[in-house]
Amino acid sequence: RMTDIQATFGRSQLTKATQFQRERTKIAEDYSVRLAELPLELPQLTPGAKSAWHLYPVAVVGGQEKRDQILRQLRTKGIFANLHYMPVPSLRFYRRVLSKSALNSCPVAKKYADLALSLPIFPGLKAKVPRKVSQYIAKSLNSK
């Protein structure tokens, strides 16, 4: 249940939703241009679709080890990217209750989870951040 204070805060945020979406779209477009030449799978929009860009996930073509290297590099630079998501069979509860075959029943989700990384994207993100993020990722991808 939502408290009155949460409702008031939420209502005030709704008045800013269109502006927030515009800012996120601008950031996503900047990332897409800057990261286009790197070995990453970038988010793709269906023609005619519009995204809220609440996340900007990329999949690192070089594998999980390379993805983890990029994550460490970004965090040492003060950029808080995150693992994108964990597939349901990877969650602790399901590891306890599912059979071994059920735990391995989502290989595509597992593979994507091993490669995916969410880059920072939020209204008010400084314009220099996508530039720095792309530089750090490129440097990390080019190192051994």
Phi, psi and omega in degrees: 000143181270136176281166177299322180294317178297320179296318179296316178297314179300317180296319179294327179290328179300327179293342182256001188302316181296316178295318178301317181295320178298317180296316180296320179298317179298317179295315180298318178296321178296312176303313184300320178291313185290329184263357188303325184269000182269157180283071180227149169266116183265157177299141179238137176263141171294136179308133181086351181275159176231136181248149172280346181051047176287343175221155171231086181272141173234150174250129183275116183297332183287355178104176185297319180299317179293319177300315180295324177297316179297316180301314178299315180300313180297316182293325177293338178267006178082017179253118189263076169283163181223161169297141188290307179193166174246133176296150183310314181297346179274347181288143187309313181303312183290329176297329179283324190258344182269153175288165180301319180293323179292324179297331181260018187275359181233064186295327180290317177297318180297315180299315180296317180300326180289341184251341191274147181215134176261124180271154181298132176205117178197155178301137180091357177299131181299141184300334182285343185296310178302325177295312180295317180301313181295323177295315180295320178295314179300317179298316180295319179293331181273350179269158181272000000 
